Amino acid sequence: MARSVAARSLATIRSRRPVRRTAPGCRVPSLAVRQTRLDLDRIRAARNVIDPVFLTTPLYRCEPLGRQLGCTTSIKLETANPVRSFKGRGTELVTSRLAEQGGMAAVCASAGNLGQALGWSGRRRGLDVTVVASRFAPTVKLDRIRALGAQLEVVDGDFELARTRAVDLAEQRGVRLVEDSLDIETCEGAATIGLELVNALSSGDAVLIALGGGAMATGVGHVLRALAPGVEVICVQPLGAPAMTLSWHERRVVTTDSTDTIADGVAGRYPIPAVLDDLLQVVDDAVLVSEASIVTGMRMLLEHAGLVVEPSAALGVAAILEDPDRFAGRHVVTIICGGNVDLAAYQRWVQR
Ligand SMILES: Cc1ncc(COP(=O)(O)O)c(C=O)c1O
């Protein structure tokens, strides 16, 4: 069902392009930036709190991939860390502040990566971490959450049911609920990726960001708006999980009844209004891509970059594949945001 809604909406979205109202390099950034919940000084300070194992990740031009895609392609690699995703940046902030305040426990809902990151950061600080996840989440993510010492509760429904259950659990126990993308630390943590990008970017470049709840896009977008305003910031979501993208184009929260995508890390249905407001200030465009392009993107990242990635991390490459003219000859950075993938499914996807 979500697929048909999304397919119709994609046509509408494409007919509305270009969304950017000024040429790259001509944007006036200051007012828009002040209107988000984020603050550049706090983002800079976050770097002193986050364990360095998550920081200053590799950023490099990948020539073989760029040749295939028809644009200069840079990779920002967020998978070479203990939890194989960027989410550790945010959970380091959440847990360090919680521990400072004397908190002993935290609960979160997770599609799989936030739960691992909270488990890792919480364990370091002696916190009891409970993660609520969907039983449809990849087994490898659920296993790693448990292996990190977190308590895992699995719900018989999707990520949105896990969110509801996490709220109830935190209330019952009187402990901190960590809400990804709503809690400012999750956005600030992700925003530190933006600080690591700015020096490598020039006006007219594009940055492609996988869009789920929106922490990464609002965080990175905020930094780029402020420090590299000529850079185009583009969010990418699957056609099968389009709620936040539809919301961005409609400028109001749009929900869907279901999701249908292999990109489990970005498959939410209920966008958070405050996050949407921020996203509207700092993002130039939000696009939807097909499952076939995501699979091709994963295969290309394996073949031409030597990277095993989960589907959400291939969204940027998928976006280039679906609109090559838009990116032809430009410098495009794609954030490789997660590498937690079930091996059997991965092998199926990348086999031709
Ligand atoms: C691998 C991966 N990519 C992208 C996202 C989406 O990030 P955000 O929820 O910050 O939009 C997630 C979210 O957990 C993720 O795990």
The ligand as an ORCA input file, in Angstrom:
! r2SCAN-3c Opt
* xyz 0 1
  C      22.253      2.752      8.645
  C      21.303      3.860      8.868
  N      21.169      4.776      7.928
  C      20.321      5.805      8.053
  C      19.548      5.947      9.184
  C      18.614      7.096      9.275
  O      19.121      8.030     10.143
  P      18.182      9.098     10.835
  O      17.190      8.300     11.643
  O      19.099      9.879     11.654
  O      17.507      9.842      9.760
  C      19.655      5.002     10.209
  C      18.849      5.122     11.411
  O      18.968      4.373     12.348
  C      20.556      3.938     10.057
  O      20.712      3.016     10.996
*
